[in-house]
Amino acid sequence: MKVYELTQNLTKRGHRVYLFIPKIGYPEQQTTAHVCPVPFIDLPVLRFISFQVVAFLWALRVALSKDFPDIIYVRIMWSFIPMVLGKLFSVPVMLEINDSPHRAYASTKNPFKKTVVHLIDKISFQLSDHILPVNQKIAQEMYTLEKIPWGKLTVLPSGTNIDLFHPMDKLPSCRKLGFDESITYIGFIGTFFRYQGIDTLIGAAPLIIQRNPQIRFLILGDGPMKDTWQTMIMERDLESCFIFPGHVPYESVPSYCAVMDICVAPFHRSAGDSSGVKIFDYLACGKPVVAADVGETSVFFADSGAVMLVPPEDPAALAQGLNHLLENETLREEMGNKGRAFIAGRYSRTQIAETVEMIATRITLESKKPH
């Protein structure tokens, strides 16, 4: 949703935005920007190549029309074609990097693929006029390993939509969604990948329940680890304590968040450079959070006053943190209020769009100066 909300906010600010995106589902319904849904051949190898070719031709058509772009904004995608288009038409290019490319190279087993992808990325980095890493660690990698000067780097965090994710009363949300309002809920929202650490939460559950028996764990989302986690829950005879509503529409997520009394982000160490996208959403909803101290989580949230950081992959430490909050309602309320103020003051997607606009304006003006 980040890309849709960025284009939406830039459109609201008076810019004409064209969004080139794979033709999957109904992307036109996600933003008021001009969506160009790019068809592709859904077969291995051809999927990527066909998208790149069609997107380039479509972008070329737009570039040659009266709506000639002033800036090209790209999310890293193993292709330097948009950068070539920018150089062709003397249009500055901004490149957004959402995860560490160097971590991806390290995890790629095929040496040929690793070499080719790294080469493509290096060309993309060099041809881009400004690079927007999602966190400081990736920015440091760009400076140290790719020799990108700091003047070409700006950290652009994920942030959240504070109009959609906002504090809501628990009682009406419980009644609307069919939850028992007398129960205290510990909640998680996200895609079910191993690094999310729900196995750590399952390990912590007995230590929480023995001190706070009126607890339920509300695990919202879906993904490849669902069956594994549900098997772990059954083996520990915890089925009555865990609730899996499944995947819900994005617009409905805040109502589920309102049901939660405490939110968790129990990442594994393998989460690496994650900036904790879900934590931005939790805090915007005014929820206290217990999170694993990994990657950039502590960098972003340590001074928020709303996130209790615990060692990763440590069920006892996670249980201790959650029990402390469960037994201190005043602290929960204080943390929730601080979290909302923290996000609204620094990390709203409106502010992020303003940052993009500011950088785009600056590099566009610089590109027009005589050399």
C-alpha positions in Angstrom: 0.0 0.0 0.0 3.0 2.3 0.5 3.3 3.0 -3.2 -0.4 3.6 -3.7 -0.5 6.0 -0.8 2.6 7.9 -2.0 1.0 8.4 -5.4 -2.3 9.4 -3.8 -0.6 12.0 -1.6 1.5 13.4 -4.4 -1.7 13.7 -6.5 -3.4 15.5 -3.7 -0.5 18.0 -3.6 -1.3 18.9 -7.2 1.1 16.7 -9.1 0.2 14.6 -12.1 1.4 11.1 -11.3 1.6 8.1 -13.6 2.0 4.7 -11.8 3.4 1.8 -13.8 2.5 -1.4 -12.0 1.9 -5.1 -13.0 -1.6 -5.8 -14.1 -2.7 -7.9 -11.1 -6.1 -7.4 -9.6 -7.5 -3.8 -9.8 -4.7 -1.4 -9.1 -6.7 1.5 -10.6 -9.0 1.3 -7.5 -6.1 1.9 -5.1 -5.2 5.5 -6.0 -6.4 8.6 -7.8 -3.1 8.8 -9.7 -3.0 7.8 -13.4 -2.5 4.0 -13.1 -0.9 2.3 -16.1 -1.5 -1.5 -15.4 1.3 -3.2 -17.4 0.3 -6.6 -18.9 3.0 -9.4 -18.8 3.4 -13.0 -19.8 2.9 -15.0 -16.6 5.7 -17.6 -17.1 9.1 -18.0 -15.5 11.7 -15.6 -16.9 9.2 -14.2 -19.4 7.2 -12.7 -16.6 10.0 -10.3 -15.7 11.2 -9.6 -19.2 7.7 -9.0 -20.6 6.9 -6.6 -17.8 10.1 -4.6 -18.4 9.7 -4.3 -22.1 6.0 -3.3 -22.0 6.6 -0.9 -19.1 9.5 0.7 -21.0 7.4 1.2 -24.2 4.5 2.6 -22.3 6.7 5.0 -20.3 8.4 6.0 -23.5 5.0 6.9 -25.0 4.2 9.0 -21.9 7.6 10.7 -22.1 7.0 11.6 -25.7 3.5 13.0 -25.0 2.5 16.4 -23.7 2.7 15.0 -20.2 6.5 14.7 -20.4 7.6 13.8 -16.8 9.8 16.1 -14.6 11.0 13.2 -12.5 11.1 9.4 -12.6 10.5 7.6 -9.3 11.6 3.9 -9.2 11.4 1.1 -6.6 14.4 -1.1 -6.9 13.5 -4.0 -9.3 16.6 -5.6 -10.9 16.4 -3.3 -13.9 18.1 -0.1 -14.9 15.7 0.5 -17.8 13.9 3.5 -16.0 17.3 5.0 -15.4 18.2 4.7 -19.1 14.9 6.4 -19.9 15.8 9.2 -17.6 19.2 9.7 -19.2 17.6 9.6 -22.7 15.3 12.5 -21.8 17.4 14.3 -19.3 14.9 13.5 -16.5 16.2 13.0 -13.0 15.6 9.6 -11.4 14.9 8.8 -7.7 15.4 5.2 -6.6 13.7 3.8 -3.5 15.3 0.8 -1.8 13.1 -1.1 0.6 15.4 -3.9 1.7 19.1 -4.5 1.8 20.3 -5.6 -1.7 23.5 -6.9 -0.1 21.5 -9.2 2.1 19.7 -10.5 -1.0 23.1 -11.1 -2.8 24.4 -13.0 0.3 21.3 -15.3 0.3 21.4 -16.0 -3.5 23.0 -19.4 -4.0 23.4 -19.2 -7.8 26.7 -17.3 -8.3 25.8 -16.3 -11.9 22.5 -14.8 -10.8 24.2 -13.1 -7.9 26.8 -11.5 -10.2 24.2 -10.4 -12.8 21.8 -8.9 -10.2 24.6 -7.1 -8.4 25.8 -5.6 -11.8 22.3 -4.5 -12.7 21.9 -2.9 -9.3 25.3 -1.1 -9.5 24.3 0.4 -12.8 21.0 1.5 -11.3 22.7 3.1 -8.3 25.2 5.0 -10.5 22.5 6.2 -13.0 20.1 7.4 -10.3 20.2 11.0 -9.3 19.0 10.4 -5.7 18.6 7.2 -3.7 16.0 6.7 -0.9 16.9 3.8 1.4 14.2 2.7 3.9 16.6 2.9 6.8 19.9 4.1 8.0 21.7 0.8 7.8 20.9 0.4 4.1 22.0 4.0 3.6 25.3 3.1 5.2 25.7 0.1 2.9 25.1 2.4 -0.1 27.8 4.8 1.1 30.4 2.2 2.2 29.9 -0.6 -0.3 28.6 1.2 -3.4 30.5 4.5 -2.9 27.3 6.5 -3.2 28.0 10.0 -1.7 25.8 11.0 1.3 24.5 14.0 -0.7 22.7 11.5 -3.0 21.1 9.6 0.0 18.0 10.3 2.0 16.5 7.8 4.4 12.8 7.4 3.6 11.0 5.3 6.2 7.9 3.3 5.5 5.6 5.3 7.8 1.9 4.7 7.8 -1.4 6.3 6.9 -2.4 8.1 10.1 -5.9 8.9 8.7 -6.7 5.2 8.2 -4.7 3.9 11.3 -5.9 5.9 14.2 -7.1 5.2 17.8 -10.5 3.6 18.0 -12.6 2.4 21.0 -12.3 -1.3 21.7 -15.9 -1.9 22.6 -17.6 -1.0 19.3 -14.9 -2.8 17.3 -15.4 -6.0 19.4 -19.1 -5.9 18.8 -18.7 -5.2 15.1 -16.2 -8.0 14.6 -17.7 -10.5 17.1 -15.1 -10.5 19.8 -15.7 -10.8 23.5 -15.0 -7.3 24.9 -14.2 -8.7 28.4 -11.1 -10.5 27.1 -7.7 -8.9 26.9 -6.1 -9.5 23.4 -2.5 -9.6 22.5 -2.3 -8.9 18.7 -0.1 -9.5 15.7 -0.7 -8.2 12.1 1.4 -9.3 9.2 2.3 -11.9 6.6 3.1 -15.3 8.1 6.8 -15.6 7.3 9.2 -17.4 9.7 11.1 -14.3 10.5 8.0 -12.7 12.0 8.7 -14.8 15.1 5.2 -16.1 16.0 6.9 -19.3 17.2 8.5 -17.2 19.9 5.1 -15.9 20.9 3.7 -19.4 21.0 6.6 -20.4 23.3 5.9 -17.4 25.5 2.1 -18.1 25.7 2.1 -20.6 28.6 4.2 -18.2 30.7 1.6 -15.4 30.0 -1.5 -17.5 30.5 -0.5 -18.9 33.9 -0.3 -15.3 35.2 -3.1 -13.8 33.1 -5.6 -16.5 32.1 -8.1 -14.2 30.5 -5.8 -13.6 27.5 -6.3 -14.4 23.8 -3.7 -14.1 21.1 -5.2 -12.5 17.9 -3.0 -13.3 14.9 -4.2 -11.5 11.9 -3.0 -12.3 8.4 -2.0 -15.3 6.3 1.1 -16.9 4.7 3.3 -19.9 4.4 4.0 -20.5 8.1 0.3 -20.7 9.1 0.1 -24.5 9.2 3.4 -24.8 11.0 2.4 -22.4 13.7 -1.1 -23.9 14.1 0.5 -27.3 14.5 2.8 -25.9 17.3 -0.3 -24.5 19.0 -2.1 -27.8 18.8 1.0 -29.7 20.2 1.0 -27.3 23.2 -2.8 -27.6 23.7 -3.2 -23.8 23.2 -6.0 -23.9 20.5 -8.5 -22.1 22.7 -6.0 -19.2 23.3 -5.1 -18.4 19.7 -7.5 -16.8 17.1 -6.7 -16.7 13.4 -9.2 -14.5 11.5 -7.2 -14.9 8.3 -6.5 -12.3 5.7 -8.8 -9.2 5.9 -9.1 -6.2 3.6 -6.5 -3.5 4.3 -9.2 -1.0 5.2 -10.5 -3.3 7.9 -7.2 -3.8 9.6 -7.5 -0.8 12.0 -10.8 -2.2 13.4 -8.9 -5.4 14.3 -6.1 -3.4 15.8 -8.7 -1.6 18.0 -9.6 -4.9 19.5 -6.0 -5.5 20.6 -4.9 -4.3 24.0 -1.2 -4.9 23.3 0.5 -5.5 19.9 3.6 -7.6 19.3 6.4 -7.8 16.7 8.5 -10.7 17.9 10.9 -10.8 15.0 13.7 -13.3 14.6 17.2 -12.2 14.1 16.9 -13.2 10.5 14.5 -10.2 10.0 17.7 -8.3 9.4 17.2 -4.7 8.3 13.4 -4.7 8.8 12.2 -1.3 9.9 9.0 -2.8 11.4 6.3 -1.6 9.0 3.6 -3.1 11.3 5.0 -1.2 14.3 4.2 2.1 12.5 0.6 0.9 12.1 0.3 -0.3 15.7 1.6 3.0 17.1 -0.7 5.1 14.8 -3.6 3.2 16.4 -2.4 4.2 19.8 -1.3 0.7 20.9 1.6 -0.2 23.3 4.0 -2.5 21.6 6.4 -5.2 22.6 9.0 -5.9 19.9 12.2 -7.8 19.4 15.3 -5.7 19.4 16.5 -6.5 15.9 17.7 -4.6 12.8 16.5 -1.0 12.6 13.6 -1.5 15.0 15.5 0.0 17.9 16.8 2.8 15.7 13.3 3.9 14.7 11.4 3.3 17.9 13.8 3.3 20.9 13.0 6.9 21.8 9.2 6.7 21.0 8.3 5.8 24.6 5.7 3.4 23.1 7.8 0.3 22.3 9.2 -2.1 24.8 12.2 -3.8 23.2 13.1 -7.4 24.2 15.8 -9.9 23.1 14.8 -11.7 19.9 13.9 -15.5 19.9 13.6 -15.4 23.7 10.1 -16.6 24.8 10.8 -15.9 28.5 11.9 -12.3 27.8 8.8 -11.8 25.5 6.5 -13.2 28.2 8.1 -11.0 30.9 7.6 -7.8 28.8 4.0 -8.7 27.9 3.1 -9.7 31.5 4.5 -6.3 32.7 2.2 -4.4 30.4 -0.8 -6.7 31.0 -0.6 -5.9 34.7 -0.2 -2.1 34.2 -3.1 -0.6 32.4 -1.9 3.0 33.1 1.5 2.2 31.5 -0.3 0.8 28.5 -2.4 3.9 28.1 0.6 6.2 28.4 2.6 4.2 25.8 -0.4 4.2 23.4 -0.7 8.0 23.6 3.0 8.5 23.1 3.1 6.2 20.2 0.3 8.0 18.4 2.0 11.4 18.9 5.4 9.9 17.8 4.0 8.6 14.5 1.9 11.7 13.8 4.9 13.9 14.4 7.4 12.1 12.2 6.1 9.2 10.2 2.8 9.9 8.5 2.7 9.0 4.8 1.7 12.6 4.1 5.0 13.8 5.5 6.8 11.2 3.5 5.2 12.4 0.3 6.3 16.0 1.3 9.9 14.7 1.6 9.7 13.1 -1.8 8.3 16.3 -3.3 11.0 18.4 -1.7 13.9 16.2 -3.0 12.2 15.9 -6.4 12.0 19.7 -6.7 15.6 20.2 -5.6 17.1 17.6 -8.0 14.9 18.8 -10.9 16.2 22.4 -10.4 19.8 21.1 -10.1 19.4 19.2 -13.4 18.4 22.4 -15.2 21.4 24.4 -14.1 24.0 24.9 -16.8 27.1 22.7 -16.2 
